[in-house]
Amino acid sequence: MKDLVLYIHGQGGCAVESEHYKPLFPDREVLGLDYQTFTPWETGKEIRDAVEMLLKKYKSITLIANSIGAFFSMHAGIDRMIRKAYFISPIVNMEQLILNMMSWAGVTEKDLEEKDVITTASGEKLFWDYLCYVREHPVRWTAPTRILYGRQDNLTSYETISAFAEAHAAELTVMEGGEHWFHTEEQMRFLDQWILRAEKNK
């Protein structure tokens, strides 16, 4: 049985992005998951079901999860089923992010509770049941994890990511010129070297 690297994309991404990681793991298979739902309770189940199925075929699974893909993965209950995780710009405090988005849009909790769903001027949708869910289901995550964070991340503050890393014994690497979306040549080179160094020292 082979070892597997499973890639979980972020918002607006797709499983094809997993192709980028194949050269970094020449001794393992690399697959991407195209989830079809967009809530932690539904997408978490999709990810868990996929991991359970893949473990019948592969010896172990290393997870690479990007942005909200990391958030969904942490709500999948798979932390004891995977070997380790690489989180790229993970959303680690969704409640705070939702509250920030509400503040940016001038939406109060009362507004959201009364309307259930509010579409902001930027096109983002805010859901009352989503906010309630993340409050009622705090993250529980125990898998060995490395986090890559861009100092210019506009969705998660350094204080938030560092607090999460400390609470979950995760190794945090900060790219000073990095953004939430790692996409430039320099950023992707940094990302690749981050993984290669970790794999060399495993």
Backbone bond lengths (Angstrom), bond angles and torsions (degrees), N, CA, C in turn:
res aa  C-N    CA-C-N  psi(-1)  N-CA   C-N-CA  omega(-1)  CA-C   N-CA-C  phi
1 M - - - 1.461 - - 1.526 110.16 -
2 K 1.310 115.99 136.17 1.461 121.70 -179.75 1.527 111.22 -87.60
3 D 1.338 114.29 163.29 1.458 120.66 171.16 1.527 107.81 -90.00
4 L 1.326 115.66 151.06 1.469 121.40 -176.48 1.518 110.82 -123.64
5 V 1.326 115.47 144.82 1.465 122.49 167.54 1.526 106.21 -109.96
6 L 1.319 116.58 120.63 1.464 122.32 -179.22 1.516 109.57 -107.74
7 Y 1.339 116.22 125.02 1.469 121.72 -178.52 1.531 110.09 -105.66
8 I 1.330 115.50 128.94 1.467 122.64 176.91 1.525 107.80 -115.26
9 H 1.321 116.71 115.06 1.466 120.97 -173.60 1.525 112.70 -77.71
10 G 1.324 114.70 169.42 1.454 121.74 176.97 1.525 111.07 -94.78
11 Q 1.327 116.33 -172.26 1.459 121.59 -178.54 1.522 110.64 -61.25
12 G 1.324 115.96 129.66 1.453 120.75 179.34 1.522 113.45 81.77
13 G 1.328 116.92 -1.58 1.456 120.46 -179.91 1.517 111.82 -90.95
14 C 1.327 115.33 -170.56 1.466 120.07 179.45 1.525 109.71 -157.39
15 A 1.319 114.58 167.62 1.466 120.76 -176.61 1.518 112.67 -63.82
16 V 1.329 117.27 -25.50 1.471 121.01 -178.05 1.534 111.18 -60.83
17 E 1.324 117.00 -24.90 1.467 120.49 178.17 1.528 111.44 -58.26
18 S 1.314 117.05 -21.92 1.465 120.85 -179.41 1.530 111.63 -62.18
19 E 1.334 116.89 -22.62 1.461 120.73 179.99 1.530 111.44 -57.54
20 H 1.331 115.73 -32.74 1.466 120.00 -178.68 1.525 111.66 -59.44
21 Y 1.332 117.04 -30.68 1.455 121.07 -171.70 1.526 113.69 -89.50
22 K 1.314 117.60 -9.13 1.470 120.06 -176.81 1.526 113.28 -59.58
23 P 1.338 119.51 -43.77 1.474 118.84 179.11 1.530 113.18 -64.77
24 L 1.330 117.34 -20.81 1.464 120.95 -178.67 1.527 112.01 -80.32
25 F 1.323 115.80 -17.32 1.467 121.09 -178.25 1.532 109.39 -130.85
26 P 1.324 117.82 66.32 1.464 120.87 -174.36 1.526 113.97 -64.35
27 D 1.330 116.80 -21.27 1.465 119.92 -177.71 1.526 112.98 -96.35
28 R 1.342 116.84 5.81 1.463 120.28 -177.89 1.521 111.07 -133.58
29 E 1.298 115.08 157.98 1.461 119.15 172.07 1.521 108.55 -81.28
30 V 1.321 116.42 147.44 1.468 122.18 179.19 1.524 108.35 -125.63
31 L 1.307 116.03 124.71 1.466 121.59 179.41 1.524 109.68 -128.56
32 G 1.322 116.43 150.19 1.456 121.70 174.02 1.509 109.47 -112.29
33 L 1.319 116.55 148.52 1.469 121.59 178.32 1.521 109.32 -108.93
34 D 1.321 116.35 123.21 1.470 121.00 173.95 1.522 108.51 -96.95
35 Y 1.330 115.83 92.39 1.468 118.41 179.93 1.531 109.91 -73.80
36 Q 1.328 115.05 152.65 1.464 121.32 -172.99 1.523 113.30 -108.97
37 T 1.322 117.40 -3.64 1.465 121.46 -179.01 1.525 108.65 -120.33
38 F 1.332 116.29 170.86 1.464 118.32 -172.25 1.527 113.02 -141.75
39 T 1.330 115.92 33.44 1.461 120.74 173.09 1.521 107.80 -127.84
40 P 1.331 118.30 151.87 1.468 119.37 -177.81 1.521 113.22 -61.51
41 W 1.323 117.54 -31.90 1.472 118.81 -179.31 1.525 111.90 -75.51
42 E 1.331 117.63 -35.96 1.466 120.10 179.58 1.530 111.50 -83.37
43 T 1.318 116.86 -47.94 1.461 120.49 -177.90 1.524 110.50 -69.01
44 G 1.327 116.35 -35.37 1.461 119.29 175.38 1.522 110.99 -57.92
45 K 1.320 116.51 -41.95 1.475 120.39 178.38 1.530 110.71 -66.39
46 E 1.331 116.71 -40.91 1.470 119.88 177.50 1.531 110.92 -57.57
47 I 1.321 115.28 -45.58 1.470 120.00 -178.21 1.520 110.46 -66.67
48 R 1.322 116.47 -43.90 1.470 119.46 179.71 1.522 110.99 -62.01
49 D 1.326 116.66 -45.39 1.469 119.99 179.23 1.524 110.74 -59.51
50 A 1.342 116.34 -40.92 1.467 120.41 -179.88 1.521 110.74 -65.39
51 V 1.331 116.96 -43.73 1.464 120.81 -179.34 1.529 110.63 -64.43
52 E 1.321 117.08 -42.57 1.462 120.32 178.56 1.528 110.97 -60.35
53 M 1.328 116.60 -40.72 1.456 120.78 179.55 1.531 110.57 -68.58
54 L 1.331 116.63 -43.20 1.466 120.85 -177.21 1.523 112.01 -67.11
55 L 1.318 117.33 -30.45 1.462 120.31 -179.70 1.523 112.11 -69.10
56 K 1.320 117.36 -14.24 1.464 120.51 174.91 1.524 110.70 -76.96
57 K 1.333 115.10 -18.74 1.459 120.84 -175.97 1.519 112.89 -109.87
58 Y 1.346 117.16 -29.35 1.459 121.32 -174.96 1.526 111.29 -115.71
59 K 1.336 114.31 150.64 1.464 120.57 -177.13 1.527 111.70 -70.44
60 S 1.339 115.94 -40.83 1.464 120.58 179.17 1.518 109.40 -152.65
61 I 1.332 115.60 162.93 1.467 121.18 -179.27 1.526 109.68 -128.27
62 T 1.335 114.69 126.93 1.461 121.98 168.82 1.523 106.91 -102.85
63 L 1.312 116.74 130.27 1.462 122.05 -176.42 1.525 111.05 -99.95
64 I 1.329 115.77 132.31 1.468 121.64 166.65 1.518 106.05 -117.76
65 A 1.309 116.89 120.09 1.464 119.81 -176.75 1.519 110.15 -132.04
66 N 1.321 115.17 136.57 1.449 122.54 -173.22 1.534 110.62 -111.88
67 S 1.335 116.65 128.70 1.460 122.92 171.09 1.530 112.79 52.89
68 I 1.331 117.28 -119.10 1.459 119.71 -178.65 1.529 111.36 -69.43
69 G 1.332 116.45 -19.07 1.464 119.27 174.09 1.518 111.53 -61.95
70 A 1.339 116.66 -35.11 1.460 120.88 175.75 1.525 110.47 -68.38
71 F 1.319 116.32 -41.26 1.470 120.90 177.58 1.529 110.80 -59.68
72 F 1.329 116.49 -47.72 1.461 119.94 178.24 1.527 110.96 -61.72
73 S 1.324 116.34 -40.31 1.471 120.29 -179.04 1.525 111.30 -62.82
74 M 1.322 116.26 -36.82 1.464 119.51 179.64 1.516 112.25 -71.98
75 H 1.320 117.00 -15.38 1.466 121.04 176.04 1.530 111.67 -100.70
76 A 1.331 115.84 12.25 1.467 120.00 -178.13 1.522 112.64 -97.20
77 G 1.322 116.81 -9.66 1.462 119.02 -179.13 1.517 113.20 66.83
78 I 1.338 116.75 35.73 1.464 120.78 -176.07 1.524 112.81 -108.96
79 D 1.321 117.77 3.56 1.460 119.69 -171.78 1.529 112.83 -60.10
80 R 1.324 118.56 -29.39 1.463 120.77 178.66 1.531 111.58 -90.85
81 M 1.327 115.99 -0.46 1.464 120.40 -177.82 1.526 112.40 -102.73
82 I 1.334 116.24 -11.37 1.465 119.65 -177.81 1.522 110.16 -112.24
83 R 1.333 114.41 158.45 1.460 120.49 -178.43 1.522 111.48 -75.04
84 K 1.333 115.78 -46.58 1.460 121.70 179.24 1.524 108.51 -166.56
85 A 1.330 115.92 171.66 1.467 120.31 -177.18 1.514 111.09 -136.16
86 Y 1.331 114.34 141.99 1.461 122.84 167.92 1.527 106.50 -111.63
87 F 1.311 117.03 118.42 1.465 122.08 178.09 1.529 108.93 -107.61
88 I 1.323 115.95 125.58 1.458 122.40 178.14 1.525 108.63 -108.13
89 S 1.322 117.58 116.61 1.476 122.24 -178.68 1.530 111.92 48.33
90 P 1.321 118.06 50.41 1.469 118.82 -175.25 1.529 113.11 -69.41
91 I 1.322 114.97 145.34 1.466 120.44 168.87 1.518 106.10 -83.53
92 V 1.318 117.09 107.99 1.466 120.57 -174.40 1.530 113.20 -107.94
93 N 1.330 117.10 -10.29 1.463 120.86 176.53 1.526 107.90 -138.77
94 M 1.335 115.60 81.81 1.459 120.38 -176.15 1.519 112.17 -66.78
95 E 1.315 117.34 -33.75 1.462 119.05 178.16 1.521 110.53 -58.68
96 Q 1.337 116.54 -47.32 1.461 119.87 -179.82 1.513 111.29 -63.68
97 L 1.341 117.30 -38.93 1.459 120.43 179.37 1.524 110.90 -64.23
98 I 1.324 117.22 -43.07 1.472 120.38 178.65 1.524 110.30 -63.21
99 L 1.316 116.61 -43.81 1.470 119.98 179.15 1.525 110.67 -62.85
100 N 1.340 116.57 -38.01 1.469 119.64 176.85 1.527 110.70 -63.73
101 M 1.326 116.35 -44.13 1.468 120.70 179.91 1.524 110.57 -63.33
102 M 1.327 116.64 -37.84 1.470 120.43 176.64 1.523 110.30 -63.25
103 S 1.324 115.74 -42.97 1.462 120.41 -179.97 1.523 110.93 -63.98
104 W 1.341 116.60 -44.55 1.465 120.47 178.74 1.523 111.33 -60.47
105 A 1.347 116.14 -33.09 1.464 120.56 -176.62 1.525 112.85 -93.45
106 G 1.336 116.92 -1.69 1.461 120.06 -178.96 1.509 113.26 69.99
107 V 1.332 116.70 32.30 1.471 122.21 -178.67 1.524 109.04 -105.49
108 T 1.319 117.31 131.21 1.462 121.16 177.16 1.520 109.75 -94.20
109 E 1.334 115.36 164.79 1.472 119.06 176.98 1.525 110.45 -62.67
110 K 1.307 116.19 -36.74 1.466 119.35 178.92 1.522 110.47 -63.29
111 D 1.345 116.87 -42.24 1.471 120.81 177.59 1.527 110.28 -57.14
112 L 1.337 115.29 -47.98 1.456 119.74 -175.68 1.524 111.91 -68.08
113 E 1.318 116.06 -40.00 1.462 119.42 178.98 1.528 110.96 -62.94
114 E 1.329 116.54 -40.16 1.471 120.59 -178.19 1.524 112.11 -70.65
115 K 1.335 117.20 -36.33 1.467 120.50 -174.53 1.528 113.67 -98.02
116 D 1.329 117.26 -14.96 1.472 123.51 -179.08 1.528 112.75 71.61
117 V 1.340 116.63 -46.98 1.462 121.09 -179.60 1.528 108.88 -135.18
118 I 1.328 116.21 131.75 1.466 120.73 176.29 1.531 108.18 -131.51
119 T 1.318 115.68 129.01 1.462 120.88 175.71 1.520 108.21 -95.73
120 T 1.324 116.78 123.57 1.457 120.96 -177.56 1.524 110.27 -80.11
121 A 1.328 115.32 170.55 1.468 120.52 -179.98 1.521 111.77 -61.92
122 S 1.337 117.15 -25.86 1.470 120.76 -179.94 1.529 112.14 -83.57
123 G 1.343 115.60 -3.65 1.469 119.08 178.95 1.516 114.51 96.84
124 E 1.338 116.66 -8.04 1.459 120.00 178.24 1.531 109.85 -74.24
125 K 1.331 115.38 143.38 1.461 119.92 177.54 1.518 110.50 -103.15
126 L 1.308 116.05 135.75 1.456 122.98 176.94 1.524 107.95 -109.49
127 F 1.339 116.47 133.31 1.460 121.37 -176.18 1.529 110.34 -122.51
128 W 1.322 115.56 130.27 1.462 119.69 179.30 1.532 111.03 -65.07
129 D 1.345 117.89 -41.32 1.462 119.54 -177.73 1.534 111.24 -67.15
130 Y 1.307 116.81 -29.78 1.467 121.74 177.76 1.532 109.42 -66.41
131 L 1.332 116.18 -47.68 1.465 120.85 178.98 1.528 110.37 -60.73
132 C 1.320 116.50 -43.48 1.472 120.25 178.93 1.523 110.97 -62.21
133 Y 1.320 116.34 -41.09 1.468 120.41 -177.91 1.518 111.26 -62.31
134 V 1.336 117.06 -48.14 1.468 118.41 -176.16 1.526 111.03 -67.70
135 R 1.315 117.23 -27.76 1.464 119.84 176.12 1.529 111.10 -71.23
136 E 1.318 115.20 -36.33 1.467 120.41 -176.86 1.526 113.08 -85.25
137 H 1.344 117.46 -13.24 1.468 121.34 -176.93 1.532 110.08 -129.86
138 P 1.326 117.22 75.94 1.463 119.49 178.37 1.529 110.75 -62.69
139 V 1.311 115.24 152.03 1.468 120.88 -177.78 1.522 110.70 -65.32
140 R 1.333 114.59 131.61 1.468 121.57 170.51 1.523 106.17 -123.29
141 W 1.309 116.77 115.72 1.463 121.01 -172.71 1.525 109.49 -144.96
142 T 1.332 116.92 123.65 1.457 120.49 -175.16 1.529 113.26 -124.04
143 A 1.325 118.41 -3.69 1.466 120.59 -178.06 1.531 110.37 -67.31
144 P 1.333 118.05 144.51 1.470 120.31 173.44 1.531 109.14 -58.18
145 T 1.325 116.06 124.10 1.463 119.98 -169.94 1.518 112.07 -135.42
146 R 1.340 114.30 138.41 1.459 122.08 170.18 1.519 107.92 -114.65
147 I 1.326 116.36 137.96 1.465 121.88 -176.79 1.521 109.99 -119.28
148 L 1.326 116.20 133.29 1.465 122.15 171.75 1.525 107.97 -109.29
149 Y 1.319 115.65 126.69 1.471 121.77 -174.68 1.515 109.86 -131.89
150 G 1.320 116.81 135.24 1.457 121.74 175.37 1.522 110.71 -92.21
151 R 1.301 116.37 131.24 1.469 120.06 -176.88 1.522 112.17 -58.42
152 Q 1.335 117.25 -27.29 1.464 120.76 -178.99 1.538 112.51 -94.18
153 D 1.320 116.97 18.25 1.466 121.02 178.93 1.529 109.12 -58.21
154 N 1.341 116.42 123.00 1.471 120.56 -176.91 1.518 113.14 -94.45
155 L 1.337 117.48 1.81 1.466 120.47 -179.73 1.523 112.95 -109.76
156 T 1.312 116.77 -28.29 1.471 121.20 -178.25 1.522 108.87 -130.86
157 S 1.309 116.47 127.67 1.463 120.29 -179.64 1.527 110.38 -76.86
158 Y 1.320 115.26 159.19 1.464 119.55 177.23 1.523 110.27 -62.26
159 E 1.319 116.90 -37.86 1.465 120.56 -179.92 1.533 110.33 -61.80
160 T 1.333 116.27 -39.76 1.472 120.49 -179.64 1.520 111.02 -67.91
161 I 1.322 117.11 -46.43 1.465 120.11 -176.68 1.525 110.98 -69.02
162 S 1.341 117.14 -38.68 1.462 119.52 -179.17 1.529 110.95 -69.31
163 A 1.331 116.70 -35.69 1.469 120.06 177.30 1.524 110.44 -65.39
164 F 1.330 116.25 -40.93 1.466 120.04 177.92 1.524 110.50 -64.10
165 A 1.328 116.37 -46.05 1.462 120.53 -178.86 1.523 111.09 -59.41
166 E 1.320 115.94 -42.76 1.469 119.60 -179.98 1.521 111.03 -66.64
167 A 1.326 116.75 -42.91 1.472 120.60 -178.02 1.519 112.45 -66.96
168 H 1.336 116.80 -26.60 1.460 120.44 -176.10 1.529 112.66 -112.84
169 A 1.320 116.81 15.61 1.470 122.37 177.90 1.526 111.68 51.29
170 A 1.330 115.44 40.01 1.470 121.14 -179.87 1.525 109.35 -95.93
171 E 1.317 116.08 146.00 1.464 121.06 177.91 1.528 108.76 -85.06
172 L 1.316 117.14 121.47 1.464 122.33 -175.77 1.520 110.99 -105.37
173 T 1.339 115.58 126.75 1.464 122.25 174.33 1.524 107.99 -116.79
174 V 1.325 116.34 130.78 1.467 121.41 -177.76 1.527 109.68 -113.51
175 M 1.336 116.34 127.24 1.461 120.88 171.69 1.519 107.70 -96.70
176 E 1.306 117.01 118.63 1.463 120.89 -174.20 1.525 112.53 -59.44
177 G 1.318 118.65 -38.68 1.463 120.29 -179.59 1.510 113.40 -96.59
178 G 1.325 116.61 9.46 1.459 120.40 -175.53 1.510 113.31 -77.28
179 E 1.329 115.49 151.91 1.467 122.58 175.69 1.521 108.91 -112.30
180 H 1.326 116.46 -179.82 1.458 118.56 176.36 1.527 109.67 -62.51
181 W 1.309 116.54 -42.94 1.459 121.87 178.36 1.522 109.04 -94.50
182 F 1.321 116.25 108.26 1.461 120.86 174.81 1.527 107.71 -78.84
183 H 1.330 116.88 111.92 1.462 118.73 -174.72 1.533 113.66 -147.70
184 T 1.334 118.84 -23.20 1.466 118.79 -178.98 1.537 108.82 -73.66
185 E 1.310 115.45 165.44 1.474 120.02 179.83 1.524 110.92 -58.95
186 E 1.324 116.49 -43.18 1.460 120.74 -179.75 1.528 111.27 -65.02
187 Q 1.325 116.04 -43.27 1.460 120.04 -179.54 1.525 111.91 -65.50
188 M 1.337 116.66 -41.52 1.459 119.92 -179.71 1.527 111.11 -69.24
189 R 1.320 117.12 -34.20 1.465 120.10 176.16 1.529 110.00 -64.22
190 F 1.333 116.04 -40.85 1.463 121.33 178.29 1.527 109.60 -63.44
191 L 1.321 115.98 -44.60 1.464 121.53 179.13 1.532 110.71 -59.62
192 D 1.323 115.88 -47.29 1.467 120.29 -178.93 1.526 111.13 -60.97
193 Q 1.319 116.20 -44.92 1.458 119.84 -179.55 1.523 110.96 -65.83
194 W 1.299 117.55 -34.36 1.468 122.48 176.78 1.528 110.45 -59.80
195 I 1.325 116.51 -46.56 1.461 120.25 178.95 1.528 111.10 -68.33
196 L 1.324 116.92 -44.77 1.466 120.32 -177.70 1.529 111.67 -61.95
197 R 1.318 116.69 -40.28 1.472 119.88 177.35 1.525 110.81 -63.14
198 A 1.327 115.72 -43.11 1.468 120.09 -179.38 1.525 110.96 -64.63
199 E 1.326 116.41 -40.93 1.460 120.36 -179.91 1.525 111.30 -68.37
200 K 1.312 116.57 -34.54 1.465 120.64 179.05 1.527 110.62 -66.81
201 N 1.338 115.30 -33.55 1.474 120.56 -176.65 1.520 113.63 -96.72
202 K 1.332 116.98 10.14 1.475 119.35 -175.23 1.521 112.45 -66.10
